């Protein structure tokens, strides 16, 4: 077995089983260097199924191996258009540039950046996955003569084994990212751990936040679909970002309603405070939005938030072949009813006594009220001004 065969065999055996793209790329690049390839830098990118990130990858140098991510917004900029990565991904062909013979000012800026740090030769090749997607990789040398034909052949001969080693990891990352995007972090973790059977559940104590848009029905009947969807997107962003920043999980979008759960370190006080802080931050963002809405040609919007704390159950419900991971319990129902109470009392945020008792110095009573589904009145609380 030749040395190049040893490297390919390592990639599809011991390398693949490492389960870490950083270690795989490090081992691969060191293997190329051992074969005599004058490699100064390698960049291995992998497509990523995420609404905010288009790719994640590894940059290797002899000194370090580090990870990086590419926001989806980059795909609309000159950093992508005309780049060597765009070429190999769209054309599915390798790209070679001798930087010492190149007028870098007439080329994509990436070549000038590489030349400035001493790179003399550049090679980009496509890595193809089994689903038909193409990943971009690049290799640079700082040797005076750059890459020889044999060096390039080593890289091209090993690209299929490299793709085979990296693809399972990329698929797992994409799967987990999609689960978190559509289900929330907590449910994604549960499913990733194999809790996928109907009826499986886990009971925890958590703060439940329920947000609801005011006047949605009238807006839906009079606004265009484009305007309505744009407004809902802004509303969801106002509420969801603070929830995530405070450690909460958005479990459901129910029309114009948002259901979130806060179970932080199984600590009641921390969970309640985080839920209230997330709601306050969302309402602050709303206030800023409405202050400038008229100036930007937008109509002001309003939403209300109800929060309760109690025992809830995470679990899989549904039919044998169509499941939904959700949370159920009285705290969910009460949080929903408390946000309805906000509309009746003209309040933007109300919490129950179960929440208020964990932060008593910050709350004041808003009176006792009957809510649908409970035989006894509950005492609602608002945040002290």
N, C-alpha and C positions, 0 to 999 in steps of 0.2 A: 504494500500500500504506500503510495507516494505521500509526501508531506501535505500537499493540497487535499488529498483524499482524507487524511487524518483530520484536517480542519473541518471538512464537510461532515465527516462522521461525528465529530464532537458537537457540531451545531444541532444535528438532528437526534442526538442521544443525550449525553450528559448536559450539554448546554441548554437544550430545550427544557430539561427537567429542573433547571434552576428556577424557572418561573419568575424571573426578574429580568426585564429587558436591559437594565443597566449593566448587570453582570454578564449577560449574553454579548452585548455590544463590546464591552471591555475585553472579554475573552477572545472575541472574533478579531478585534483590531490588533490585540497583542499577538494573535496567531499570524496575521498578515505581516506584522513587523518581523516576527521570527522567520518568515519566508523571505525576508529581504526587501519588502515593500517599504519605501521611504515615506511612511505615513505620518503627517504632522497633525491632521485633524480629520475627524469623520462626523458626519451628522446624519442620523437615521430617524426619519419621521414616520409616524403611523397615523392614518386617519382615525378620527375620534368622533363617535356619535354623541354629540353634546350640543345643546342650543347655543352655548357661549364659546365653545372651543372647537376648532376645526381639526386640530392635530395635536399630538403630544409626541415627544421624541427624546433622543439622547444625543448629546454632543460629547465626543471623546477626544481627548488630547493625551499625550504621554503623561501629563501632570495630573489630570483629573477626568472623571466621568460625571456629567451632570445632566439633569432632566430639564426640559423646557416645554412650554405649551404655546400654541398659536391660536389667538382669538379668531373667531369667525369674521370679525370686522376686517382683518388683514386681507382677506380674499378680495376685497373691493378696492385695494390700494395698489400703488406701484411696487410695493414690496413683494407682491405676488405676481402681478402682470409683467410678463417679460422676463421673469426670473428663471433660472435653470430648473428649479423644482416644478414650476408650471409646465415647462417644456417636457420633462421626462414623464410627468403624470398624464398630460394630455396626448403626447405623441407616443408614449410607451417605448421610447428609444433612449439609448445612452447619449450623453453630451460631454465632449472633451474640450477644454480650453487651456492652451499654454499661456499662462499669465505673463510670462516674460516677453512674448511676441505679440501681445494684445494691446490695442489702444483702449485702455479701460474706460476712458472718458466717453467712448462711443458705445459702451456696453452697459448692461445692467449694473447698478451701483454695488451689488454684492461682490463683483470681481475686483473693483477698486478697494473695497474693504479688506478683502483677502490679500491683495497685493501689498497693501500698506503694512500688514503684519508679517510679511516675508514669504507668502505663498508663491510658488513658481508654477504649479500645475494643478489643474482642477478636473475632476471627473464626477459626473452625476449619472446614476443609473436608476432605472425603475425596479421596484420590488413588487411583484404581483401576488395578490392573495387569491385564495380559492373562490371567493365571492365575486371576482372580477375587478375588484378595486386595485388601484395602483398607488404605491407609497413612494415617496421621494427619498433618495439617499445621495450623499455627496462625500467625496474624499479629496483632500488636498495634500500636496507635498511641498516641502520647503527645500528639497534637494536641488542642487544646481541643474541637474539633468531631468528632474521631475520623475514621472512614471515611465518606465520602459514598457514595451509591448507585452513582455512577460508579466509585469506587475498588473497591468490592466486585465490581462487574461485571468490572473489569480482572482481578482475582484469579481469579474463577470462570471467565472466558473463557480464561485461560491454564493452567488446572490440567491439562488433558489433554496439552498440549505438555510441561508440566513432568514429568508422569508418564512420558511417552514418553522423555524425556531421562534420567530417573533409573532407570527399570526395568532396562535392561541392566546397569547397574553393580550394582544390588541383586542381580540374579540371579547375576552373577559372584561377588560376595562370598559369597552363600549357597552356591553350588556349591563354592567353595574351602573354606569352613568345613565343609561336610558331608564333603568328601574328607579334610580333616585330622582330623575327628572319627572317621571310620570306618577310615581307612587310616594315619593318622600324618602328621606334617609333611613328612618326606622324600618318601614316595610321592606325597603330594598335589602337591608341587612338581614332581616328575617328570612326573606326568600333566598338570599345568597347562602344562608346557612342550611337551606333545605327544608324550611318550614312551609311546605306548599300543599299539604293535604287539606281537604275541606274539613272544617271543624277544629283544626289546630288553632290554639289561641294562647295568649299570655295576658295576665291581669296585672295592671300597675296603677299607682296613684299618679295622676297627672292633672295639670291645668289645661283646660280646653278653651280655646279661643274661637269664637264664631263671629265673622264679619259679614256684613250685608250692605249692598248698595241701595241707597234711597232713591225712589223715583224711577226705578229701572223699567217698570211696566210701561209708564208713559213715554219714556225715552225709546223703548223698543218699538212702540207703535208709531212714533213720529220721526225718528232719526233714520238716516240711511244705514244700511248694513255696514258700510265702510266706517262711517263715523261712530257707530255703536261699538264695533270691534276695537277701533282705535282707543276709544274712551275706556273700555273694559280692560284693555292691555295696560293702560296707564294706572288704572285703579288697582289691578292685581299687583303691579310692580310696587306701588306705594305700600301695600300691605305685606306682600310676601318677603320683600327684602329685609325689613326689620325683624320679621319672624325668624328668618334664617340666621340673621346676625345675632339674635338672642338665643340661639340654640333650639328653636322650635322646629317642628316638622309640619309642613302643609300636606295634609292627607287628601283633601278633596276640594275641587272646584265644583260647586253645585249651582249651575246657572250663574247668578251674580253673587253667590255665597262662597265663603272661604272657611274651611274647617281646619284648624291647626291644633297640635298637641305639644305640650311642654312637659317632658319628663327628664329633668336635668339632674343627673347623679342620684336619682331616686330621692331627691331632697325637696320637700313640699315648699319650703319658703323660697328657695332659689327658683323653683319652677313657677310659682305664682308671681314673683317679682319680675322674672324674665317675660312672662306673658303680658303683664301690665306695661312694662317698659316698651315692649314691641308695639303694643297698641298706641301708646303715647307717641312714639316715634312716627308711626304711620299717620297719626292725626296731625302731627307737626308738618310732615311732608304734604299732607292734604291742604293745610292752611297756606303753605307757601305756594302750592299749585294754584289755589283759587285766587290768591292775591294777584297773580299774573295772568290768569286765564283770559280775562277780557282783553288784555293787551295783545295776546297771541291769537285772538279769534276763537277761543275755546269757551264752552259753557262751564261754569263751576259744577262740581259734583260733590256729593255727600255720601258718606257711609257711616255705619254705626258698628260698635263692637261690644259683644257680651262675653264674659269670662266666668267659668265655674271651675271648681277643683273637686276631684273625687276619684273613686275607683272606676276604671274603664278597662275594657278588654280589647286587645288587638287580636284579630283573627281572620281566617279565610272563610268567606261565605260564598254561596252560589251553587251552581249545578256542578256535577262531576267534571265537566269539560269547560266550564266558564266560571272562574273564580274572581273574587274581588277581595283585596286586603283592606280592611277597614277597622274602625274603632267604634265600639258600642258601649252604652252605659248611661245612667241617669245624668251624669255630668255633661254628656254631649247634648242631651235633650234640654237640660236647663240652660246651658250656654246659648243655645238657639233661641229659647224663649226670652232670655234676658236681653239679647240684642233686639228682639221685637219690642220689649219694654222700653228700650231707648227711644224708639220712635214715638211712643205714647207720652213719655216724659220729656221729650225734646232734649235728650242727652246724647252725646256722641259715644260715651264709654260708661258701662255699668258692670259691676262685678257682684258676686254673691258673698254671703258671709263667710263661706269656706275659703274664699280668696282673701277677703278683708282681714280675717283674723291672723293671717301671716304677715301683714303689713299694716297694723292698726293705726300707726301715726300718719299714714298717708291717705286714709280713707275717711269719708263722712257719710252718714246714712242718707239715703234718698227715699226712705220710707218703706213700709211693708206693702206688698202688692200680690194680687192673685195672678198666677200665670197658668196658661193652658197645660193640662196634663198632670197638675199637682193639686191635691185636695186642700193643702194648707198654703197660706200666704208665705212668701219669702221676703226677706229684707234685702233690698238692693243698696249698693254703695257706689259712690262716685269718688274720683280722686280729688283730694283737697286742692284748692287753688293756692 
